[in-house]
Amino acid sequence: MKNLLKKEKHLIITFDTMTSSIYMDRLCSQNNVEGRIITVPKEIDKGCGSAFATKNLDKEFWIKFMEDNNVKYSKIYIMDY
């Protein structure tokens, strides 16, 4: 049986704490920025176990967004998810 879920490129941001991932999710909702909390994919480090995923692959945008809003993140990946 074929895999019905086609993977697409996503930018994945990991965090050291759940508080940071929830804060990131809340900020994005308040600012109409696309993305959502996910379970950290098995291919990358676990951190706190949750991550933020978005189809917006502009790494510089996300770094600035997080710096401007004092979001503490661990790593940023671009991968099929």
C-alpha positions in Angstrom: 0.0 0.0 0.0 1.4 3.4 -1.0 2.0 6.1 1.7 -1.0 8.4 1.3 0.7 11.2 3.2 3.1 13.1 1.0 6.0 14.7 2.9 6.8 18.3 2.2 9.7 20.6 3.1 9.2 22.2 6.5 11.4 24.4 8.7 11.5 22.7 12.2 12.6 24.6 15.3 13.5 22.7 18.4 13.4 24.0 22.0 15.0 23.0 25.3 11.7 23.6 27.2 8.0 23.1 26.6 7.4 26.6 27.9 9.4 28.0 24.9 7.6 25.9 22.4 4.2 26.9 23.8 5.3 30.6 23.9 6.3 30.3 20.2 3.0 28.8 19.2 1.1 31.5 21.1 3.1 34.3 19.5 2.5 32.9 16.0 -1.2 32.6 16.6 -1.4 36.2 17.9 0.6 37.5 14.9 -1.1 35.4 12.2 2.2 33.6 11.4 1.8 30.1 10.0 3.1 27.1 12.0 2.2 24.6 14.7 3.7 22.6 17.6 4.6 19.0 16.6 6.4 16.1 18.3 10.1 16.2 17.5 10.7 14.0 14.4 12.8 10.9 15.3 15.5 12.0 12.8 16.6 15.0 15.0 17.5 15.6 18.6 14.8 15.3 21.2 15.2 18.5 23.3 12.0 18.9 25.3 10.1 16.6 22.9 8.1 19.3 21.1 9.1 21.4 18.2 7.5 24.1 15.9 6.9 23.3 12.2 6.2 25.7 9.4 6.2 25.6 5.6 7.9 29.1 5.6 11.5 28.1 5.0 12.9 31.6 5.5 15.4 30.8 8.3 16.4 34.5 8.7 12.8 35.5 9.2 12.4 33.0 12.0 15.6 33.9 13.7 14.6 37.6 13.7 11.1 36.8 14.8 12.4 34.7 17.8 15.0 37.3 18.7 12.5 40.2 18.6 10.1 38.2 20.8 12.8 36.7 23.2 12.0 33.1 22.2 14.8 30.7 23.3 15.3 28.0 20.8 17.7 25.1 20.4 18.2 24.3 16.7 16.6 25.0 13.3 16.3 22.3 10.6 14.8 22.2 7.1 13.6 18.7 6.3 10.7 16.7 4.7 8.0 16.3 7.3 
